[in-house]
Amino acid sequence: MDFAFFAADWLGKPAWMWLAFIGIVAALLAFDLGVLHKEHRPIEVRESLVLSGTYIGLGLAFGAWVWWYLGAEPGMNYLTGFVVEKTLALDNVFVIALIFAFFAVPAHYQHRVLFWGILGVIVLRAIMIGLGATLVSQFGWVLYIFAVFLIVTGVKMLVMGDKPPALENNALIRLMRRRFNVTDEHHGERFFVKQPDPATGKPAWFVTPLFMALIVIEIADLIFAVDSVPAIFAITTDPFIVYTSNIFAILGLRALYFALAAVIERFRYLKPALAIVLVFIGSKIFIADLLGLEKFPPAISLSVTLGIIAAGIVWSLFKTRGGATRMGEI
């Protein structure tokens, strides 16, 4: 066997590092679905918190390894990216909850949808990050476009606030109902079901609400990725750091969803904090140029990011203490 392949350069890192990471992710997903959740059942809050803590711990442990093996700067960039991506993933929880409610997905099948959704995310993020890395390596000025986009997105989030999407008017849902045979009833865990066509009486394949929920969640993540991918590239252009921080932040989203879905309103001040983080991440590229720096100091970037997000969490919990939230108070 030729071991030279494992040492070959692959997007700036040896192939063995990428293969090891992919192996870790595959093992975690197999253990999650094949051992922990091979039976379809609702996930209790306590179990969700334990799993979430485990995934966060694994993500931080991987960051510690990056810090030890690749150096302090890559380690700080990984941790900054991990924190930003995890916060963006928290913002995604509210949208997922709306989608599940719209399609009336039973609690014991939600984990199945999220599991397959995560697999789709891993592939989609790989494609988007690969394209982003190629653009940045060929055209350095693309980073400035990413930076302006992040600033505009952050300001827009601050000005417009948090408006829930109107799923009943969603173009994708209307398109699926128009182009495919769709059943309004759930059929267990199945994404597709064969039943008589009302028009012809002949057997035909129908799409179930479970599959429609999966597609809408995938598209929602694609939209979120439009924010998250430029954000992480504004932190570092190393594809390995970009991808690993993205995926480790997303891996625990399934478990975290079941703990946060019922109390997501308690974190409603997290979105303004995230908006400020996006503005900061976009601005620091221009600040570094104005100060004549090769790049913005990673230690300051990590500290400011953690400070803003921590302030958003603390302020949210303080303003919503007692369990009751006043929707009109911002």
Steps between C-alpha positions, in 0.01 A plus 500: 500500500631843404491717811616802303135570421428580865776762505388658172387862517124542489378861520803601701500210746619136481234259379514303828367801692196527276441123505533490878244779537258333259545174692419672831185657356387170344557315828302759696208488258499118494508484881224761526256331261607136532536481879344794679197553279439183301145506640282797413404681820479855629828632645462623856648835603749340739630264231514789254711708740740210564543432127540871427766532768679195359505643146617840624771328705614302196507817290708680760729197540560502125578872527751424776666247270511759218659746743759242613582355156463798265577786736331771706376711208318215320366389839354844576358525148334159542347598835377835362343323203350231723337759728360704210370191318347358819319829559371503143384140553306614809326758283406218265321313781206743494449450125516120536237515775269700269550248219422202724189676632383592148525139378376360835802267525457268803771542765622140462579552129668839528840348579486297175438815295780687678743210456455485123499878495844503664633261234377740233659792684839325511494457122361847422748676730787305344395621154453862610825510696688340211364764263576775751857378552556490124368855455706637788821332379453630146352841577607648833260792463208258549569525876404867486171407333439246778582770756258755352232230476543416871478866602185554293346177633576594860356851463192356327448254788522786753260726309239246390495291817384139510202436272389134475473365144148457360515133400147495364622731221832319447574463128685169547206339680259622233731365229523153662122481541454602137764272344475187715237274642481605864317334786382714790521208745815366663588138427726412789866569429462473124601780265312344206191281488324314220121539488220532240505816291168685557481589129577158345458253784835344410781462759731800504781633720409783736727734695422508874506811724810352666695525174367849429618609846845356423528691171387829655751457786780432249413815304478701824851383591622595154368851561669510841822381337498814284570688825719245677744414219606864435522546880746217548706602195525849650657331805736265315556384142636158604247251350575241771422743783198636314345158435579331831370792711183509285427129529579466871270796571218341299541141622340572837211696348265198507552440870497871582173550315301285741634691801453848354188474281264551793699784658648671195319824591724527806787565257327760289771762569762265356412603145596868548826379658561277199430795269765704682745208469443485123562876471817464710633204297435684174650826630823352636632438147478874428628589849810285442567684172456841664743404777751356254466148644541185294195363679285585802646340817322162552511534880311830489256360243424198721466713816265754342287226340467308828426823691220613266330159488533448877346845556211408269436175690521661846277792399245261346481287813477810720222665296296177474551376856193347661411311183263757354600705200339815369513472123468874449795589719826534308 
